[in-house]
Amino acid sequence: MVESASSPASFNPASPEESTADLESSNLLNRPEAVVFILIATLLVLWDTYLELLDEVGSASLSARQLARRLGTTQKMIRSRKRLEDFSEWTKTLDPEGIAWAYTPGGVYTPQPE
């Protein structure tokens, strides 16, 4: 006696939902735009993490971006005022801790001693 192809013992297909989900996930990685999107998203997450780690480093000097964030102003404003005589006074009025900042030739801003 030969079993028919339709008997439950010889044929056990996966449910349609499982096979569709498996097919979609395997096809997703075959699409170049999906792979590029995943790579870009991963790079953005890594870059953001890197910037957060740099912000956490206990360095006394700050970049224009970091100083602007600390003072609640823009990088453009910081850069336009950095060479003015009253820059330290101006930063002191904006700093949450009342610290005066000065621009150094290395391109960073350092706190001024009181």
C-alpha positions in Angstrom: 0.0 0.0 0.0 1.4 3.4 -1.0 0.6 6.5 1.0 -1.0 9.3 -0.9 0.8 12.6 -1.1 -2.1 14.3 0.7 -1.9 12.2 3.9 -0.9 14.0 7.0 2.0 11.7 7.7 3.9 12.5 4.5 3.1 16.3 4.1 3.2 18.8 6.9 3.4 22.3 5.5 4.1 25.3 7.8 1.3 27.6 8.4 0.8 30.4 5.8 1.7 33.1 8.3 5.1 31.5 9.2 6.1 30.9 5.6 5.1 34.4 4.5 7.0 35.9 7.4 10.1 33.8 6.6 9.8 34.7 3.0 9.5 38.5 3.7 12.5 38.5 6.1 14.7 36.6 3.7 13.6 38.8 0.7 14.2 42.0 2.7 18.0 41.4 2.8 18.0 40.7 -0.9 16.8 44.3 -1.6 19.8 46.6 -1.9 17.9 49.7 -0.7 16.9 47.8 2.5 20.5 46.8 3.2 21.7 50.4 2.6 19.0 51.7 4.9 20.0 49.3 7.6 23.7 50.3 7.3 22.9 54.0 7.3 20.6 53.7 10.4 23.3 51.7 12.2 26.0 54.3 11.3 23.7 57.1 12.6 23.1 55.3 15.9 26.9 54.6 16.3 27.7 58.3 15.5 25.2 59.5 18.0 26.6 57.2 20.6 30.1 58.4 19.8 29.1 62.1 20.2 27.4 61.3 23.5 30.6 59.6 24.8 32.6 62.6 23.7 30.3 64.9 25.6 30.8 62.8 28.8 34.5 63.1 28.7 35.6 65.3 31.6 37.6 67.7 29.4 37.8 71.4 30.5 37.9 72.6 26.9 34.8 72.7 24.7 34.1 72.8 21.0 31.9 75.6 19.6 29.0 73.1 19.4 29.4 72.1 23.0 29.8 75.6 24.3 26.7 76.7 22.3 24.7 73.9 23.8 25.9 74.9 27.3 25.2 78.6 26.8 21.8 78.0 25.1 22.8 79.8 21.9 24.0 78.8 18.4 27.3 77.9 17.1 27.1 80.7 14.6 26.7 83.2 17.5 29.7 81.7 19.3 31.9 81.9 16.2 30.9 85.4 15.4 31.7 86.7 18.9 34.7 84.6 19.7 37.3 87.3 18.8 35.4 90.3 20.4 36.9 91.8 23.6 33.8 91.2 25.7 33.5 87.5 24.7 34.5 86.2 28.2 32.1 88.6 29.8 29.3 87.6 27.4 29.8 83.9 28.0 29.9 84.5 31.8 26.4 86.0 31.7 25.0 83.1 29.7 26.8 80.2 31.5 24.6 78.4 34.0 27.5 78.3 36.5 28.7 81.8 35.7 32.0 80.5 34.1 33.7 82.9 31.7 35.0 81.2 28.5 37.8 82.2 26.1 38.7 81.1 22.6 42.1 79.5 22.1 44.1 79.3 18.9 43.6 75.5 18.9 39.9 76.0 18.0 38.6 75.2 21.4 37.0 77.2 24.2 38.5 77.0 27.7 37.2 78.3 31.1 38.9 81.4 32.4 40.3 81.5 35.9 38.4 83.8 38.2 
